[in-house]
């Protein structure tokens, strides 16, 4: 417990630390092919690590939607006996991590599967934490009884979520925007029923390989130490067999508008509007992000909020956002309103979007957005955890190593013409998905 208290104190210290400038990022490739990104941060004796693999939901079979996320969640619940070391169930693992004062996480998004480790860098604790994380990543048990229990728990959560209008709206919206692309796959009771422990083992064997890993490290270690730690972290994964994975098709643009109205007995109508947006590598990324801040991503200072909430009182909140990834993630406008006001709220939002795409922002809007974005940039890097997130994203998306150093300059370079041009290229307001859940049929 003493070590756990130390870790808690250090975390609190980091959360309250001063804003950090972007730090030099060291990058190299290990002999097994793993790509490593390191930021040395020696002020606090702590290390944060993230291991990313191309094993996210975009690689799920359509009949087994959710497979990647399930595999990641099950991986944390036990390791098998191997090389003279005993098996550990979830209770034993919990006690082991508590004794080390360290934390391990695993999860999967649409594009990548990620493993995280946070540990103090006292040599004995660090080595033991790395060894335990290596076992979890490389030797998961995937116990059939545990999966049966967890499948019922997840199924119950899905049944409960299905009683909420937001769930119905999101499901219909993603299906309409993404069509048959894996980004639109729906994890439900039927797809869960098709996932066996053999499928979990098979996915792990195919995808979790050292030669496919991108490893990001932020903390009180130097390069020589980092190389040894990466070797230890990945030691229990297969080191070879990394032929290129099959390509995943891109999201197709909408050919016509789609409107769905779903009856639901709720006090508020849930409205989602949008279409496929852009990939993370898009050269107009900064123009699109700055433009969206002005349109609907800036909260109370956005144009949508001004027109929908402040002028007309149609919704407490309204937002817009892009979700770029390896494929074109959705552009989304979302709001909630009284069912009898839904059509007016949609019309106002459509008008705002059409005008913005046609004309772009005003100079005053642009300067205010730049000031807010640049002024808030330091808060993206003021803890090791945030710095890890940003560097891991940089690594995953193959961005330049000086990306964080030049972020504010890239924002400052954006012009009204850049925003107008990029929005006109990416968005077609006349071909939008509109989903309304709430009100009578």
N, C-alpha and C positions, 0 to 999 in steps of 0.2 A: 504493500500500500504506500510506503514511503516514496518509492520510485514513481508511482502514479501521481502522487501529490507534487513531486518535482516537475513532472511533465505538464501537469495542469498549470503550475506557476509559470513555466516557460511559455506556454501557449498564451497565457494572459499577458505576459510581457511583450510577446510579439504583436498581439492584437493592439496594444497601446503604443507600439513603437512609432518612431518618426517616419515620414514618407521617405521612401528610398528612390534614388535615381536608378535608371536602368543600368544594370551591372554587366560587365563583359561576360559574354557567353562563350565557353570553351566547347568545342565540338570535335569528336573523333569517331572512328569506326573500329569496333573491336574485331579481333581475328575471326570470331564466329559470325560477323556480319551485323551484330547489333550496333545501332547508332546511339551515341551518348551525347547529352547536352548537360553541361555543368555550369552552375553559378556558385562561386565560393562566397559564403556569407558567414564569416567566422565570429561575429559578435556574440552569438548565442550557441552553446554546445548542443546543436540539434541538427537533424537531417530530415528533409522531406524528399521522397522519391516517387516518381510515377513511371510505370511501364505501360506503354501503349502498343496494341496489336490491331491489325486489320481483321477484326473478328467481331464487328458490331452487327446490329440487326439487319444491315443491308445484305448480309450473307445468309440470312435465315431462309430455309425452304418455306415457300408460301403456306404449305400445310402445317408447318411447325413454327408459326410466328411466335416470337418470344424466346426462341431457343438460346440465343446468345445471352440475353439477360438472365435467363434461368440458370444457364451454366455458370455465369459469374457469381450469382447469388449462392448457388449450391457449393461452389468451390470453397467458400469461407467456412463451411459447416463440418469439415473433417478432413483428415489426411490419412492415407493408408500406411500400413507398416511397410518399411522399405529399408534395405541396407542395414539391418540390425536396429533400426529405430522403430519404436512402437507406434501403433496407430493412435491418433488423437481425435476424440469426438469434439463437438462444439463446446461442451462444458470445459473440457481439458484445454482447448485452445483459448477460451476466454480467460481461464486462470493463468495460462502461460503469458498472454499479452499483458494482463494486469501486473504480473510479477516483473515483466520487463519494463513496464511504464511506457509501452509502445502501442501503436495502433496500425492495423492492416485493413484495407478496404478493397473491394472488387466490384466492378459494375460494367455495364455495356450500354452504349448509346446507339444511335443509328449507324455511325461510321466505325467506331473503335471500341475495343474492350480495354479497360484500364485497371491496373492494380496499383494501389498506393501504400506507402509505408511511411510512418512518422516515428522517429526514435531519437533518443538522446545519443550523443556520440562518445560517451564513455566507452572505451575499447571493448570491454567484455560484454556490455549490454548491446552495443552495436553489432558485434559479430553474431551474438545469439539471435537478435531480432532479424538480421539478414538471413540467417540459416532457417529460421522458422518461416519467414516469408517465402523463401525458396521452396520449401516443402509444400506450402499451400498452392503456389503457382504451378509447381511441377508434378505433385503427387496427390491430387485431391482424391478423396474416397468415393464421392458420389454414392452414398449409402442408399439403397432402395427404400428402406423404411423412412429415412429422413425425407426423401423426395416425395413419397406418398403423402406424408404429413404436410409438407410444404405446398404440394399441388392443391390440396384441399383448402389450405389457408389462402392461397392466391386466388383460387376459384371463388371462395367466399368474398374476397375483396372485390373481385370483378363483378359479382352479382350485386354487391352493395353499390359499387360505382355506377352500375347501369340504372340505378334509381335516380341518378342526378342528371339534370338537363345538360350540364356542362359536358358530361361524358358523351351523351348522345350527339351534341353539337360537334365536339372534336372528332369523333369517329366519322361522322358523315362528311365533315369538312376535309379531313385527310384523305378519305377515299376518293372524293371528287377531285381534289387537287392533284394527287399522285397517281390515280388510276391503278395500274398493275405494278407500279414501281415498288420496290421493297420498303421505301420510306412510308408507304401507306398501309403496310401490313397491320392487321388488328390481332392482338393477342387476346384470345378468349378461351372459354372452357373447352371448346372442341380442339383448338390447337394445343392446349396444355395436355389433353388426353392422349395426343399422339407423340408426346415427348417421353422417352424412356431413359433410364440411367445409361443404357447402351448408347443412346444418341448423345448424351452428355459426354461420355468417354470418347466417342468418335470425334465430336467437334473439338474437344480439348486436344486430342492427338493430332488432328489435322492442322489446327490454327495456332496453338500455343507453343511456339518454337523460338528459341533464342535468336536465331538468324533473322526473324521477322520483327524483333522488338525495337522500339524507340524508347530510350531510358532518359528521363529528365531528373536531375538532382540539384537541389538547392540546400546549402547548409555548410556546416563547419568541417569540410573535408577538402583536401587538395586533389589534383588530378591523379597522382599516384595512388592515393587512397581510394579514389572513386573507381579506378580501373579494377582494383582488387574487389571492391564491393559489388560491382556489376558482375564480375565473374562469379562471385558467390550467389548473387540473386538469381542468375540465370542457369546455374550449374545443373539443376535437376530437370530442365527442359531439354528436349532434343536440340542438338546444336546444328544440325544440317537438315537438308530436305526442304529447301525454300524455293522451289520452282515458282514462277509468277502465278499468282492467283487469277482465276477467270475475271475478265472485265465485267463490271456491272453497268448496264445501260443507263443513260442519262434520263432524267425526268423529262417527259415530253410536254411542250407548251399546250395550253388549252386552245381548242379550235373554235369554241363557242361558249357563251355564258351558261352557267349552271345555277339553277335556283331550286333549293329544297326547303320546304316548310314542314316541320315535324310537330304535330300536336303534342303538348305536354302540359300537365296540370301544374303550373308553377306561377308564382307571383311575378316573376321577371322572365322576359324573353331573352334568350341568349343568341347573339348575332355574331357570326364569323363571316368575313368576306376576304377573298384573296385569290392567289394563283401562284404557280411556281415562280421563284425569284431568281437567285443567281448562285453560282458556286463560290466557295471561299477564295479561290485563286483569281476571281474576276479583277481585271485591272482597274475597274471603277469602284472598287470596294470602298474607298474613303468617301468618294462623292455620294455613294448610296447610303452609307451610314450617317454622314452628316445631314443629308437630305431627309432621311427618315427621322432623325432627332427633331427636325423642324416640323415635319408632317404629323407625327404621332408618337414618337419615341421619347420625347422630352417631358412627359408628364404634364403638369399644369401650364407649361410654357409652350405646348405644341398647338399647332393650328387646329387639329381635330378637337382637342379639348375646348379651345376657344369657341368653335362654331357649334359643337354638339352639346357641350355641358353649359358653358358660361352664357352663351347668347340665348339658348333655347331650353336649357334644363331637361334635355332628353335622356341623359344618362349621368350617373355619378362619375363614371370614368370611361374613357375610350382610349384606345392605344393602336399603334401600328408597329410592325416589326418585321425584319428579315431574319431568316434562320439558315444562313449559307453553310454548306458542308462540302463533302466530296461531290455531291450532286446539288442541284438547285433546290434548296429548301424553300418552304413556303414564305411568301409575303402575306401577312395577315393583318386585317383590321378587326378588332374585337370590341364588343360593348354589351352591356345589359340594359334593358329598358322595359317599361310597361308594355305588355303585349299590344295594347291599342296604339302605342307610339312607335312600334317597330318599323313600320313602313316609312314614316317620316324620318326616323333616325338613319335608316339605310339611305334614303334619298339625300339627306344632308351630307353623310359620309362620302357617298359617291360623287357628289358635286365638289366637295373639298378635294378629293383625290384627283378628279379630272382636271380641276383648275391647277393643282400643284404640278401634275405631270405636264400640262401644257405650258405653264408660265414659270415654274420653279419658284424659289423663295424670293422674298424681298431682301435687299441688302441689309436692312436692320435685323431681320430674322437670321440671316447667315452669320453676321458678326456676333449676335447673342449666342447662337449655337456653338460657334467656335470657342467663345470665351468660356462657356459652361463645360464643354468637352475637354478643352486643354486644362482648365482649372481643376477639373476632377481627375485628371490622369494619374497624379501621384497616389491617389487612393486605390488605384489598381495594383500598386506594387508595394504597399506599406506593410505587408507581412510576408514571411517566407512562403506561406500557403498560396497567397495570391500570386506571388512571383512564380511559383511552380506552375500554377495554372496557365499563366501567360506564356512561359517558356515552353511548356508542353504543347500548347496550341501552336506556337511558332514552329516547333519541331514537327508536329503532326502535319501541318499544312505546307511544309517545305518553304517557309518564309525566310528572308535574309536574316543573318545573325544580328544585324544592327536594327532590326524592325522596331524594337522597343525604344531604341535611342532616337529614331526618326519619326515616331508616331505623331508627336505634336506638330512637327513640321509638315507631315503629310496632311494633317487636318487643316493647318493654316493655309495650305496651297489650294484648297478646294474653292472653286468659284461658282457663282450662280449658274454660269453656262455649263460647267461640269455637271452640276446636279440636274439641270434640265435635260441635258443630253443623255445622261445615264438612266434617269427615270423613264424617259421616252423609249429608250432601247429595251429596258427590262420589263416594264409594266404596260399592259394594255387594258385600261379601265373598262373597255367595252366587252372584255372577255374575262369576267370574274366569276368565281364561285361565291354564292351567297347562301348561307345556311341559317335558318331561323328555327330555334327550338323553343316552344312555349305558346300558350294560347290554345284555343279550341280549333278543331279541324276546319 
